Amino acid sequence: MTRTHIGFFGRRNAGKSSLVNAVTGQALSVVSDIPGTTTDPVRKAMELAPLGPVIIIDTPGFDDTGTLGELRVKKTQKILREVDIAVLVVDATAEHSPVDDELRHLFEQQGTPYLVAKTKRGLDIDKLKERLAALAAQKKERPLLADLVSPGDFVVLVTPIDAAAPKDRMILPQSHAIRDILDANAVCVAAQPEALAQTLAAFNKPPALVITDSQAFAQVAKIVPQELPLTSFSILFARYKGFLESAVAGVEALATLPKHAKILIAEGCTHHRQCDDIGTVKLPRMIQAKLGRAFEFAFCAGREFPEDLSSYALVLHCGGCMLNAKAVQSRRDLALRQSVPFTNYGVAMAWLQGILGRCLLDGKLR
C-alpha cells in the first residue's frame, strides 16, 4: 500500500506547524510567532491512527514574500502535485484572505480532496484525524497484481542479484509484489535468472504468472514458454500508479525520434550510481543500439523534475515505486500538456525487445 500523502497549507503564522505537531503527536516542525519560520517543506513518514501509513507534509506559508519567499511558494506548489489530501489551515482569529481562496482553487483545480481546519483553542484533533481518514478511504487504489492471480496459484519472481541490488534486502517492487501475492492466498517463488529454467521445471503445474526485473527481459523471455504469462515489476507499477496506458502510447515515439533528439530520463528516487546503471547507462545504450542512431540524454532524480519540458522529444520515467500515484501522474500530465510523450523503463525495455504485447498479458493489463 502506498502511503497517503497529506499536506498542510495556508498563510504564514496560520498555525500549520502547531497543527501538524498536534496531529502527529511529535515536535515535527519548529513553532514560532515569527512569520515564515517554516522555510522548506517538512516531511514525516509514520503510522497515524486511524489512517494507517501516511506521509505528513508541513509547507511554508503560501503568502511568503521576497525572492526567497517566491522560491518557497514554488516549492509549495510542487508539493500540491503529490498530496492525496490537503488541509487548508486558517487562523480563526484573522480576517478572510484571498490567499485561502487561491489555495482552495488550486486544490479543486487539481482534484485534490481537502478540508479546512480553523486553528483555535480546543480544536478536536481526534475529529480532524477521523475526517482525514474518511477522505483517505475514498481513494481507490488498485492492487499491484492480486487481481491477476487466484488462491493457490504459483507466481515466479525473477529477481537478479547484481551490483545494483541493495545488500540484505529486496527492492520495494519485489517486496510489494510478494505481499500482494500472499494477500491473494497465492504462492510466491523467487529465483535469479540463472535458476529460472530449473525453477519452472520443478512445478507440478505451470505458474499463473512470471514477473521479472525489466533488465532481464531478453534472458527471461527466451526461457519462459510463450504460453506462460510474462510481465515485469516496472510494467505492473505503471499500471498500479495509473499511467500504463500513457506509457504504452508514449513508447511508440521512440520509433520516429530523429537523430540527436533529446530524451529526459527521470527517476523518482536518488541512489548510488553503479558502473552499469540502468537509467544513465543501460537504457541509453539499448535505445541507441536498437534504433541505430545517437540521441542526447538528460537526467533528473528524486523530487526534481523540470517544469519546462518543451526541449525534450520524450520523457522516460522509472516505475515510480518511491513516488505516490499522484506525483507520477502529475509528471505525466505536465509532459502531455506540453505535447511530450511519456513512458517508463519497463514498457520501453519490453518494446525494445519486441515483446511488449506479450508483457501486457495480451491486453489484460490495459
Residue, then its C-alpha position, 0 to 999 in steps of 0.5 A: m500500500t502506498r502511503t497517503h500523502i497529506g499536506f498542510f497549507g495556508r498563510r504564514n503564522a496560520g498555525k500549520s506547524s502547531l497543527v501538524n505537531a498536534v496531529t502527529g503527536q511529535a515536535l515535527s516542525v519548529v513553532s514560532d510567532i515569527p512569520g515564515t519560520t517554516t522555510d522548506p517543506v517538512r516531511k514525516a513518514m509514520e503510522l497515524a491512527p486511524l489512517g494507517p501509513v501516511i506521509i505528513i507534509d508541513t509547507p511554508g506559508f503560501d503568502d511568503t514574500g521576497t525572492l526567497g519567499e517566491l522560491r518557497v511558494k514554488k516549492t509549495q506548489k510542487i508539493l500540491r502535485e503529490v498530496d492525496i489530501a490537503v488541509l487548508v489551515v486558517d487562523a480563526t482569529a484573522e480576517h478572510s484572505p484571498v490567499d485561502d481562496e487561491l489555495r482552495h482553487l488550486f486544490e479543486q483545480q487539481g482534484t485534490p480532496y481537502l478540508v479546512a481546519k480553523t486553528k483555535r483553542g480546543l480544536d478536536i484533533d481526534k475529529l480532524k484525524e477521523r475526517l482525514a481518514a474518511l477522505a483517505a478511504q475514498k481513494k481507490e487504489r488498485p492492487l499491484l497484481a492480486d487481481l491477476v492471480s487466484p488462491g493457490d496459484f504459483v507466481v515466479l519472481v525473477t529477481p537478479i542479484d547484481a551490483a545494483a541490488p541493495k545488500d540484505r534486502m529486496i527492492l520495494p517492487q519485489s517486496h510489494a509484489i510478494r505481499d500482494i501475492l500472499d494477500a491473494n492466498a497465492v504462492c510466491v517463488a523467487a529465483q535469479p535468472e540463472a535458476l529460472a529454467q530449473t525453477l519452472a521445471a520443478f512445478n507440478k503445474p505451470p505458474a499463473l504468472v512470471i514477473t521479472d526485473s525489466q533488465a532481464f527481459a531478453q534472458v527471461a523471455k527466451i526461457v519462459p514458454q510463450e504460453l506462460p504469462l510474462t510481465s515485469f515489476s516496472i510494467l505492473f507499477a505503471r499500471y498500479k500508479g495509473f499511467l500504463e496506458s500513457a506509457v504504452a502510447g508514449v513508447e511508440a515515439l521512440a520509433t520516429l525520434p530523429k537523430h540527436a533528439k533529446i530524451l529526459i530520463a527521470e527517476g523518482c528516487t536518488h541512489h548510488r550510481q553503479c558502473d552499469d546503471i540502468g537509467t544513465v547507462k543501460l537504457p541509453r545504450m539499448i535505445q541507441a543500439k536498437l534504433g541505430r542512431a545517437f540521441e542526447f540524454a538528460f537526467c533528473a532524480g528524486r523530487e526534481f523534475p523540470e517544469d519546462l519540458s518543451s526541449y525534450a522529444l520524450v520523457l522516460h520515467c522509472g516505475g515510480c515505486m518511491l513516488n505516490a500515484k499522484a506525483v507520477q501522474s502529475r509528471r505525466d500530465l505536465a509532459l502531455r500538456q506540453s505535447v511530450p510523450f511519456t513512458n517508463y523503463g519497463v514498457a520501453m525495455a519490453w518494446l525494445q525487445g519486441i515483446l511488449g504485447r506479450c508483457l501486457l498479458d495480451g491486453k489484460l493489463r490495459 
